[in-house]
Amino acid sequence: MLLDIFLAVIGLLLLYYGAEWLVKGSSSLARSLGLSPLVIGLTVVAFGTSAPELVVSVVSSIEGKSMIAVGNVVGSNICNITLVLGLAAFFHPITCHRSIIKRDIPIMLGVSLYLLILSLGSRLGRFEGATLFSGIILYIGYKYNNAVKESKQSSIEDSTNYDFVSEEIGDVPSTSKQVVLILLGIAGVIAGAEILVGSAVRIMHLFGVSEKFIGLTMVAFGTSLPELATSVVAALKKEMDISLGNLVGSNIFNILSVLGAASLIRPIQIQGGFIESGLVIDYLVMIFTGCLLWLLMRKGLSVTKKHGFVLLCCYVGYISYLVLKTHTA
């Protein structure tokens, strides 16, 4: 028991530092190759903070632990909006551009609804996975085109954001060190995922709780650590667009690319049925938190400390619901 808990912690640390090394090495290499900060932000950083979710869900899917794969994504998305954003807002009120309210959050809600519709058959097959993964390609292309247009009008602001990203992520000047960091990062997230999933399943068996519960709670929190660190640091630095953009973009990435890739590799079967297993409630909570965020921000374009407290209460309430459901099952 203690060994499994220790291994789970080691797995979480490997996921966290693996993602950090991957982002640092990849972004430094991208800058060395002359890629713009815009491209780096849309690809490398977005992928890096969601790499743990991607690897954990793919590994879980390959090993036939489909409920961990799905629960990880749904739980991470709930955790990002309620716990991570709530904590970030507690450090400093978070404001954003109107484009996040008008475009990105509605896209996040639309993608969440689409996932719910796909899951009604209690199975995410390769066709469903292909449609999801195609969505992330379209989303990145859409964001790239919009960002190019906007960057021409606000080059000074982009330069400021680039300085923050460069300072936070760190710059590695040596090409050989960049490659080593990338390889270490990939190895870290893969090894961390294997260790975390294995130890989580063993703990699950000891306590008699379901795969879904483990995926929605411990695994989801662990894979959200990169988003938590990035968003809280961004809030402390008062770089609010980075904080909120990181979370909304990560939620979209989680659904489209993580579940898309996992179901492409191996179809995901929702054990016990989508509605019968109660997973539909977790999907609805995920959609509700997205709607709540939109409602909180649509007027003042900000998440205040009071809003942050509301979001944190939502997370505590959701975790309490999961625990009570597990004990009464």
N, C-alpha and C positions, 0 to 999 in steps of 0.2 A: 504493500500500500504506500508506504513512505517512499519507496524507490520509484513507484509510478508517478507520485507527485513531484519528486525531484526531477524525473525525466521530462515531465510536462513543462516544468519551469525552464529546463535546458532547451526544450523544443521552442518555447516562446522566445527565449533569448536569441536562439539561432535565427528564427524568423525575423525578429526585429533588426538585429545587426546585419543579417544577410540582405534584407531589403535596403538598409542604409548604405551598405557597401555597393550594392548594385546601382543605386541611384547616383552615388558619388562618382563611381568609376565610369558609368555610362554617360553622365552629363559632362564630365571632364573630357572624355573622348569625343563627344559630340562637339564641344566647343573647340577642341583641337582640330577637328575636321572642318571647322568654319560654319557649323549649323547655327541658326539663330536661336536666341533664348526662347522664342515663341515655339519653335519646333521641339525644343528640349522639354518645355513645360507640358506640351500637349501629348508627348509620347513617353519620354524616359521617366519623368517624375510621376506622371499618371500611372504608368505601368509599375514603377517601383513600389509605390505605396499600396498597390493592390496585388503585388506579387504573392504575398502570403496567402490571401484568399484563393488566388488562382492555383497555386501549387497544392494547398490543402484540399481543395475541392476536386482537383484532377486526381490526386493520389487516392482520396476517399472513393471516388467513382471507380477507379481501376480496381481497388480492393473490394468493391461491392458494397461499400458503406454509403449508400446513396443518400440516406437521411442526414448524415454529417455534411455531405457536399451541399445539399440544398439548405440545411439549417445554418451552415456557416455563412452563406451569402445573405440570407434573409436576416439572420441575427446581426451580422456586421453592418448591414444597412440601417437597421434600427438603432444599433449602438452608435453609429456615426452621427446620426441626427440628434439623438437624445442625450447620450452620455458625452460624446466628444464635443459636439457643438455647445452643449449646455455648459461644460467645463470651460471651454474657450471663451464663451460669453461672460462667464463669471470673472475671468481675469480682465476682460475689457469688452465693452459693448462692440458688437460686430456689425459693420455696415457693408454695403455692396453696391455694385452698379445695377441699374434697373434691368440690364440684359439678363442677369441671373434669374430675376423674378419672372421676366417675360418669356425667356427661352429655356434656360437650363433646368429649372425646377419643374416646369410643365413637361419637359422631355423625360425627366426622371420619373414623374408620375405616370406618364404614358407608357414608358418601358415597364414599370411595375405592374400596371394593369394588363399589359400584353403578356407578361410572365404568368399572371394569375389565370388568364384565359388558356394559355398553353398547358398549364398544370391541371386543368379541370379533368383531363383524361387520366390523371395519376401517373403520367409518364412523359418524360422529355426525351424523345428519340433523336436520331441524327438529323432528321429534317428540321425539327424544332431548334436543335442546336445550331444548324446552318443559318437559320433565319436570325437567331440571336447574334451569332458571330458576325454576320453581314451587317447587323445594326451598328456594331462598334466601329466598323470601317467607315460606314456612312457618317456616323457621329463625328469621328476624328476629322474627316474631310470637311464636314460642315463647320466645325469649330475652327479649323485651319483657315478656311476662306473668310469667315467672319473676323477672325483675329487679325488677318492680314489687312483687311479694310480698316479695322479700328486702330491698328498700330500706326497707320499712316497719319491718323488724326491725333494720336497721343503718344508720340515717340518718347517724350520726356518721362511720362508715367511708366512706360514699358522699361525704360532704362533703370528707373528706380526699383521696379520689381525684379529686374535682372540682377541688380546689385544685391538685393535681399536673398534671392535664390542662390546666387553664387556664394554669398557669405554663409548662409545656413547649411547648404549642401557641402560646401568646401570644394576647392579646386586642386586637382592632382596634375601637376605639369608633366610628369614623366609618362610616356605612352606605355611603357612596360608595366608601370605601377597601375595604370588605368585598367589594363587587361587583367592583371592579377586581381584587382578589386572586383572586377566584373565576374571573374571565375569563382572567387571566394563568395561573392554574393549569391550566385546561382546555386553553388554547393550548400550555402547556409540555409536558403529557403527550402531547398529540396530535403536536406537532412532534417531541418527543423520540423517540416511538415510530417515526415515519416515518423519521427519520434513523438510529436504531439498527438497525431492520430492514434498511434499504437497505444500510448499511455492513457489517452482519453477513453479508448474503448475498454481497456482493462479496468479503469476506475469505474466506468459505466456498469460493467458486469458486477463489480464488488458492491455497488450501491443499488443495483437493480433498476437504474434509470435508463431511459430510452436513448437511442442514437440522436434523435431529434433534439432532445433536451441538451445533450452535450454539445451538439453543433450550434444550437441557438445561444448558448451561454459561454462556456469556457473557451471553446474554439473560436467563436465569433469575436469575443473580447480580445483574445490573443492576436488574431489576425488584423484587428483594428488598431493595434499599437502604433504602427507607422503613421496612420492618419491622426491618432491622438497626439503623438509627439509633434508632428508637423503643424497641426492646427493650434495647439496651445502655444508653441513657440511663435507662430505667426501672430497670434493675438497679443502676446507679450511685446512683440516688435511693432504692433499696431498696423500690420499688413493684412487688413481684413479680407480683401478680395482673395488673397492666397488661402486664408483659412477656410472660408466658405466654399470657394471654388474647388478646393482640394476634396472636400467632403461630398459635394453634389456630383462632381466628376467621378469620384471613386465609386459612388453608389451606382451610377450609370454603367461604369466599367465592370463592376462586380456582376451585374445581371447579364449584360450582353456578352462580355468576353469570358468571364469565369464560368458561368453556367453553360454558355455556348460551347466553350472548349471542352468542358467536362462531359457534356452529353454527346458531343461529336466523337470523343474517344470511346466512350461507352454509354449507351442509353441509360438514363437515370429513372429507376422505378421508385415511385413514392409508396413506401410500404404501408399497408393498411388502408390505402386510399387517400386521396387529397383531402376530401371533406371529412371522412370517417376518422382519420388520424388527428384531426384538429389543426393540421398545417394551414388550412384556409384562414384560421384566426390569426396566425402569425403573419401571413401575407397581408391581411387587412390592417394589422397593426403597422406594418411597414408602410402601406399606402397612407394610413391615417397620419403618421408622423411627418410624411412628406407634405400632406395637405396642411397640417398644423404649421409647419415651417413657412409655407407660402402665405398663410393667413397672418402670421405674426409679422412678416416682412413686407407685405404688399403696400402698406401705407408709408411707414417711416423708413423702409429699406434698411432696417437694422434689427438685430437681435440684442435686446437689452439684458442687463443682469437679471431683471425680473423674468424675462422670457427664458433665460438660461435656467432659472430655478424651476420653471414650469416643465421644461424639457427634461431636466434631471429627475423630477418627480414622475414623469411618464416612464422613464427608464426603470426606476425603482418599482413602480407599479407593475410594469410588464414582467420584470424578473420575479416579483412576488407571485404573480399569476402563474408563471411557469413552475415555481417551487410548489405552490398549493396544488396545482394540477397533477404534478408528479406524485405528491404524497397521497392524493385521493384516488389516483388511478389504480 
